[in-house]
Amino acid sequence: MSIDLAPETLTAQLDFDRCYRALSARDTRFDGQFFVTVATTGIYCRPSCPAQTPKPQNVSFVLTAAAAQLRGFRACRRCLPDAVPGSPRWNAGADTASRAMRLIADGVVEREGVGGLADRLRYSPRHLNRVLTDNLGAGPLALARAHRATNARILVQCTTMPMADVAFAAGFSSVRQFNDTIRAVFGLTPTELRRLRSRHTVTPATADGVTLRLAYRRPYRWAWMRWFLQSHLASGVEAVLDDGTGWRYCRVLTLPHGPAVAVIEPMSDHVRLSLHHMDMRDLGVAVNRVRRHLDLDADIDAAEDSLRNDPALAALVDEAPGVRLAGSLDPAETIIRTMIGQQISVAAARTHIDELVNQLGSRLDPAATLGEAGRMPSTQFPTPAAIAEHGGRVLRGPRRRIDAIVAVAAALADKSVEPHTGLAASDLRDQLLELPGIGPWTANLVAMRVTGDPDIALTDDLVVVRAMADLGIEPRHADRWSPWRSYASMHLWRHRLASTGAPV
């Protein structure tokens, strides 16, 4: 069955008829983009829930799981609506609600409270609460509570941690609050929830980690993402391993409560993520950052359907559907690494970055190498403070470039510049351009990767420029690809690399 709508046609005020058609079709494209509440059962579901489609008079639609929970609905045990890909609405929007959702998913409310969230967005807590309630049907506390409930379900069902440890690891202030939330959201006690080992979970975790399934929207061009990750590896911090049956991307994550080692393995319909040696309070943050890094929540059908309207790009999209934007696991690291890569080859940049990591990176406990004969990464990328203090003697190249990198690291270290996912891409770009040694190419690339903005044209990137020349495309024509210029840039980049024999 087909339906006559695309994801981008849904507005903040959800259209009932269009949403109901998506529900009737069990269209997986809309999982996470909105939720279905069913009055007769008291549950909320994802649009693709396999249960019998409820009658129109018994359903309503909400943008967030938190809004459904506030109305007294519990999560469907059959379709697990909290296990869907995230809504692309929150990926890169510059509106307050989108920027708030990105920060809430990164655990800002748990770490800094609503006041900290409001400060980052430059609003008063009262105004922020009003904006989020008006736009999303729930305020910041309810939205954060929904994220805690999801983290708790993962820990309950995917680990053997004692329930009291789960409660505090998931961000609850007390075991009683944890118990009450689990009952309200899932209609079960934590012990009953643990017994429901569903198809959405993998085997229970070992003592030092947890393994999860991360859903994503297909298609996904994994060859392109592998090339990007492998070509930009920082030795010691990350590695791509291939045993002949499949490949894994391994990475040391720097998280709010300490480092962790992530092992990411692409599968046909999900990503298997293993997190090791991690403070479990960072579970939600780690999952959110990996999702953004791999662009798992992209509305890829909407982007590529739009790009196909341009004959110059249609062939590129059809040749390699599912090309994504590589995101950022750490904005400060992304800025430093991009600056090092300015005006030099990728291979030369890796040499400089590897030396920086070797000299200034923090080594993990040897146990964190997972016993793979030294193949696993075991070093954290250097902090801005370390680069500001010692970068002058470690970095190589023109003195002017070294001084600029050290100055930017100092600005990051003293927080006079604070790049984060809650910034609009235009605001982050403006902040970066005020820093020494950062020009439009660096500012655009960093803004695109940190915020995930889908509409940044990399028309000053040498590879993209050459691809456009090969195809006879004038740079001024990039505007016609809006609002998906970032994805157009990635297709052009991939096309140019493919012409040189790169496995993309």
C-alpha positions in Angstrom: 0.0 0.0 0.0 1.3 3.5 -0.8 0.4 6.8 0.7 0.5 10.2 -0.9 2.7 12.0 1.5 6.3 12.4 2.3 7.8 12.9 5.7 8.7 16.6 5.1 5.0 17.4 4.5 4.2 16.9 8.2 4.1 20.2 10.0 4.3 21.0 13.7 0.5 20.9 13.8 0.1 17.2 12.8 -2.4 16.6 10.0 -4.7 13.9 11.2 -5.7 12.5 7.8 -2.1 12.2 6.6 -0.9 10.7 9.9 -3.7 8.2 9.8 -2.8 7.1 6.3 0.8 6.6 7.5 -0.6 4.5 10.4 -2.9 2.5 8.2 0.1 1.7 5.8 2.3 0.9 8.8 4.9 3.1 7.1 8.2 2.7 8.9 9.5 6.1 7.4 7.4 7.8 10.1 8.6 5.9 13.1 9.9 8.5 15.5 8.5 11.4 13.6 5.2 11.1 15.5 3.5 8.8 17.9 0.0 7.3 18.0 -2.1 7.3 21.1 -5.0 4.9 21.4 -7.8 5.9 23.8 -9.4 2.5 24.0 -6.2 0.7 25.1 -4.4 3.5 26.9 -1.2 2.9 25.0 1.0 4.8 22.5 2.7 3.2 19.5 5.0 3.9 16.6 3.1 4.3 13.2 4.4 0.9 12.0 3.1 -1.0 15.0 2.0 -4.5 13.7 -1.2 -4.5 15.9 -4.6 -4.1 14.3 -5.1 -0.5 13.1 -7.4 1.3 15.6 -10.4 3.2 14.4 -9.9 6.9 13.6 -12.2 8.1 16.4 -9.9 6.3 19.0 -6.6 7.7 18.0 -4.7 11.0 18.2 -1.2 11.9 17.2 1.6 13.6 19.1 5.2 14.7 18.2 7.0 13.2 21.2 6.8 10.2 23.5 6.8 12.7 26.4 3.6 14.3 25.2 1.9 10.8 25.1 3.2 10.0 28.6 1.9 13.3 30.0 -1.6 12.4 28.7 -1.4 9.1 30.7 -0.6 6.7 27.9 1.9 3.9 28.4 4.4 2.5 25.8 3.2 -0.4 23.6 5.1 -3.6 24.6 4.8 -5.0 21.1 6.3 -2.2 19.0 8.5 -0.5 21.7 8.0 3.1 20.4 11.0 4.3 22.3 13.3 2.1 20.2 12.6 3.8 16.9 15.0 6.1 15.0 14.9 9.6 16.3 12.8 12.3 14.6 14.8 14.1 11.9 12.8 17.2 13.0 15.3 17.7 15.9 18.4 16.9 13.8 19.3 20.3 12.6 16.5 22.8 13.0 17.4 26.2 14.2 14.1 26.7 16.1 14.2 26.6 19.9 12.3 23.3 20.2 14.7 21.5 17.9 17.8 22.9 19.6 16.4 22.0 23.0 15.6 18.5 21.9 19.2 17.9 20.8 20.5 19.1 24.1 18.0 17.1 26.1 19.0 14.0 24.2 22.6 14.8 25.1 21.7 14.7 28.9 22.0 18.4 29.6 19.0 18.4 31.9 20.3 15.5 34.0 23.7 17.2 34.3 22.8 20.9 34.5 19.1 21.0 35.2 16.5 23.0 33.3 18.3 26.2 34.2 21.4 24.9 32.5 19.4 24.0 29.4 17.8 27.5 29.3 21.2 29.2 29.7 22.6 27.3 26.7 19.6 28.4 24.6 19.7 31.9 26.0 16.2 31.9 27.4 14.6 32.0 30.8 13.4 28.6 32.2 9.9 29.9 32.2 9.9 31.0 28.5 11.7 27.8 27.5 9.0 25.7 29.2 6.3 27.7 27.5 7.9 27.3 24.0 8.4 23.6 24.4 5.0 22.9 25.8 3.3 24.9 23.0 5.4 23.2 20.2 5.9 19.7 21.5 3.2 19.1 24.1 5.6 18.7 26.9 8.1 20.8 28.9 11.8 20.1 29.4 11.3 18.1 32.6 8.8 15.8 30.9 11.0 15.5 27.8 14.0 14.6 29.9 11.9 12.1 31.9 11.0 10.3 28.6 14.7 10.0 27.8 15.4 8.6 31.3 12.7 6.1 30.8 14.2 4.9 27.6 17.7 4.6 29.1 16.2 2.7 32.1 14.4 0.2 29.8 17.7 -0.4 27.9 19.6 -1.0 31.2 16.8 -3.2 32.6 16.4 -5.4 29.5 20.0 -5.4 28.2 22.0 -5.8 31.4 22.0 -7.7 34.7 22.6 -4.6 36.8 20.7 -4.4 40.1 17.6 -2.3 39.8 18.9 0.3 42.3 22.0 0.8 40.1 19.8 1.0 37.0 17.8 3.8 38.6 20.7 6.0 39.3 22.6 5.2 36.1 19.5 6.2 34.1 19.4 9.6 35.8 16.7 9.1 38.4 17.1 10.8 41.8 15.7 7.9 43.7 14.6 4.3 43.4 11.0 5.3 44.1 11.0 7.8 41.3 12.5 5.1 39.0 9.8 2.6 40.0 7.0 5.1 39.6 8.2 6.2 36.1 8.6 2.6 34.8 5.1 1.7 35.9 3.7 4.9 34.4 5.5 4.6 31.1 5.5 0.8 30.5 2.6 -0.4 32.7 5.0 -2.9 34.4 7.3 -3.1 37.4 11.0 -3.0 36.6 11.2 -6.7 37.4 8.3 -7.5 35.0 10.0 -5.4 32.4 13.2 -7.3 32.7 11.4 -10.6 32.0 10.3 -9.2 28.6 13.6 -9.8 26.7 12.3 -8.6 23.3 13.4 -8.9 19.8 14.6 -5.3 20.1 17.4 -6.3 22.6 20.6 -8.2 22.1 22.1 -10.6 24.5 22.5 -9.3 28.1 25.7 -7.3 28.7 28.8 -8.5 30.3 29.9 -6.9 33.6 31.8 -4.1 31.9 29.4 -3.0 29.1 26.2 -3.2 27.2 25.3 -4.2 23.6 22.4 -2.5 21.9 20.5 -2.4 18.5 20.3 1.0 17.0 17.6 1.4 14.4 18.1 3.5 11.3 16.2 4.7 8.3 17.2 2.9 5.1 18.8 3.1 2.6 22.2 3.6 4.1 25.4 3.8 2.0 27.8 2.0 4.4 30.6 1.9 1.9 30.7 5.7 1.9 30.6 6.0 5.7 33.3 3.4 6.0 35.5 5.3 3.6 35.0 8.5 5.5 35.7 7.0 8.9 38.7 5.0 7.7 40.3 7.9 5.8 40.1 10.3 8.7 41.2 7.9 11.5 43.2 9.2 14.4 45.5 6.3 15.4 44.9 5.3 19.0 41.6 7.1 19.2 39.7 5.0 16.6 40.1 2.1 14.3 38.3 0.2 11.6 38.7 -3.6 11.9 37.7 -6.1 9.3 37.8 -9.9 9.9 36.6 -10.8 6.4 32.9 -11.3 7.4 32.2 -7.7 8.2 33.7 -4.5 9.5 33.6 -2.7 12.8 34.4 0.9 13.8 35.9 1.2 17.2 36.3 4.5 19.0 37.3 5.9 22.4 34.5 8.3 23.5 35.0 11.2 25.8 31.8 11.3 27.9 30.6 13.5 30.8 31.5 11.0 33.5 34.6 9.5 31.8 35.9 7.7 28.8 34.3 4.6 27.1 35.1 2.3 24.2 32.5 2.0 21.5 32.4 -0.8 19.0 30.0 -0.1 16.1 29.1 -2.9 13.7 26.7 -2.1 10.7 24.0 -4.7 10.1 21.4 -5.0 7.3 18.6 -3.3 9.3 20.3 -1.9 12.4 23.6 -1.0 14.0 25.0 -3.2 16.8 26.6 -0.9 19.3 28.7 -2.3 22.2 29.8 0.2 24.9 32.6 -0.9 27.2 34.2 0.4 30.4 31.6 3.1 30.6 30.0 4.9 33.5 26.4 3.8 32.9 25.2 7.3 33.7 26.5 8.1 30.2 24.5 5.5 28.3 22.0 7.9 26.8 24.7 10.5 25.9 26.8 7.8 24.2 23.9 6.4 22.2 22.8 9.9 21.2 26.3 10.9 20.0 26.8 7.7 18.1 23.4 8.2 16.3 24.4 11.7 15.4 27.9 10.7 14.3 26.5 8.1 11.9 23.4 10.3 10.9 21.1 7.4 11.7 18.0 9.6 12.1 18.2 11.3 8.7 15.1 11.6 6.6 17.1 10.2 3.7 14.1 9.5 1.4 12.9 13.1 1.7 16.4 14.4 1.0 17.1 12.2 -2.0 13.6 12.5 -3.5 14.2 16.3 -3.5 17.7 16.0 -5.0 16.4 13.8 -7.8 14.5 16.8 -9.1 17.8 18.1 -10.4 18.9 16.1 -13.5 22.6 16.8 -12.6 22.2 15.0 -9.3 19.6 12.4 -10.0 22.1 10.0 -11.5 24.4 10.4 -8.5 21.6 9.7 -6.0 20.4 6.6 -8.0 24.0 5.4 -8.2 24.5 5.5 -4.4 21.4 6.0 -2.4 21.7 6.4 1.3 24.8 8.7 1.5 24.9 10.3 4.9 26.7 13.2 6.7 29.4 12.1 9.1 28.7 13.9 12.4 30.8 14.9 15.3 31.4 13.0 18.6 33.1 15.9 20.2 32.7 19.5 18.8 36.0 20.7 20.1 37.9 17.8 18.7 36.2 18.3 15.3 37.3 21.9 15.2 40.9 21.1 16.0 41.1 18.3 13.6 39.5 20.3 10.8 41.9 23.2 11.4 44.9 20.8 11.2 43.5 19.5 7.8 43.3 23.0 6.3 45.2 23.3 3.0 46.9 19.9 3.3 46.1 16.4 2.1 44.1 14.0 4.2 47.1 11.8 4.6 49.3 14.7 5.8 46.6 15.8 8.3 46.4 12.3 9.7 50.2 12.3 10.3 49.9 15.6 12.3 46.8 14.4 14.2 48.5 11.0 15.0 51.5 12.8 16.5 49.2 15.1 18.5 47.4 12.1 20.0 50.6 10.2 20.6 52.1 13.1 22.5 49.1 14.6 24.3 46.4 12.0 24.4 45.3 10.4 27.7 45.8 6.6 27.8 43.0 4.4 29.0 43.4 1.6 31.5 44.9 -1.4 29.7 41.8 -3.4 30.5 39.8 -1.1 28.2 41.6 -2.5 25.1 39.2 -5.4 25.1 42.1 -7.9 24.7 42.3 -7.6 20.9 46.1 -7.7 20.7 46.5 -4.0 20.5 44.1 -3.5 17.7 41.5 -1.6 19.8 41.9 2.1 20.3 43.0 3.0 23.8 43.6 6.8 23.8 41.4 9.8 24.4 41.8 12.7 22.0 43.8 15.5 23.7 41.8 18.0 25.6 41.7 21.7 24.4 43.6 22.6 27.6 46.4 20.1 26.8 46.6 21.4 23.2 46.6 25.0 24.4 49.5 24.3 26.8 51.7 22.0 24.8 50.5 22.2 21.2 53.1 24.7 20.3 55.9 22.2 20.7 54.0 19.2 19.3 52.4 20.6 16.2 54.4 21.0 13.0 54.0 23.3 10.0 53.8 27.1 9.5 54.1 29.0 12.8 51.0 31.1 11.9 48.9 27.9 11.6 50.2 26.4 14.8 49.6 29.7 16.7 46.0 29.8 15.4 45.3 26.2 16.5 46.7 26.8 19.9 44.7 30.0 20.3 41.5 28.3 19.3 42.3 25.4 21.8 42.7 28.1 24.5 39.4 29.6 23.6 37.7 26.2 23.8 39.5 25.4 27.1 38.4 28.6 28.9 34.9 28.3 27.4 34.9 31.7 25.7 33.7 29.6 22.8 31.3 26.7 23.5 30.3 24.7 20.4 27.4 22.3 21.0 24.6 20.7 19.2 22.1 23.2 20.6 23.5 26.0 18.5 22.0 26.8 15.1 24.4 26.2 12.3 24.5 29.9 11.4 25.3 30.9 14.9 28.1 28.3 15.2 29.5 29.4 11.9 29.6 33.0 12.9 31.3 32.1 16.2 34.0 30.1 14.3 34.7 32.8 11.8 35.6 35.2 14.6 38.4 32.8 15.7 42.0 33.1 14.3 42.9 30.9 11.4 39.3 29.8 10.6 37.9 30.6 7.2 34.6 29.8 5.4 35.7 26.2 4.5 36.5 25.2 8.1 33.5 27.0 9.5 31.0 25.4 7.1 32.4 21.9 7.5 32.5 22.1 11.3 29.0 23.6 11.4 27.6 20.9 9.2 29.2 18.1 11.2 28.5 19.4 14.7 24.9 20.5 14.1 24.0 18.1 11.4 22.6 20.9 9.3 21.3 19.4 6.0 21.5 22.7 4.1 25.2 23.7 4.0 26.7 23.9 0.5 30.4 23.0 0.6 31.0 24.9 -2.7 34.5 26.0 -1.5 35.7 22.4 -0.9 38.2 21.4 -3.5 36.8 17.9 -4.0 33.2 19.2 -4.4 34.4 22.0 -6.7 36.1 19.4 -9.0 33.0 17.2 -9.0 30.8 20.1 -10.0 33.2 21.0 -12.8 33.2 17.3 -14.0 29.4 17.5 -14.2 29.3 21.0 -15.7 27.5 22.4 -12.6 27.9 26.1 -11.8 28.5 26.8 -8.1 25.6 29.3 -8.1 23.3 26.5 -9.0 23.8 25.0 -5.5 21.0 27.1 -4.1 18.4 25.0 -6.0 19.3 22.0 -3.9 18.1 23.7 -0.7 17.1 22.6 1.9 19.4 19.5 1.3 22.6 21.1 0.1 24.7 19.2 2.7 23.6 15.9 1.2 24.1 17.2 -2.3 27.7 18.1 -1.3 28.2 14.6 0.0 27.0 13.0 -3.2 29.3 15.2 -5.2 32.2 14.4 -2.9 31.5 10.7 -3.2 31.1 10.9 -7.0 34.5 12.6 -7.4 36.2 10.1 -5.1 34.6 7.1 -6.9 36.0 8.5 -10.2 39.5 8.1 -8.7 38.8 4.5 -7.7 37.9 5.0 -4.0 35.6 2.3 -2.6 32.7 4.6 -1.8 
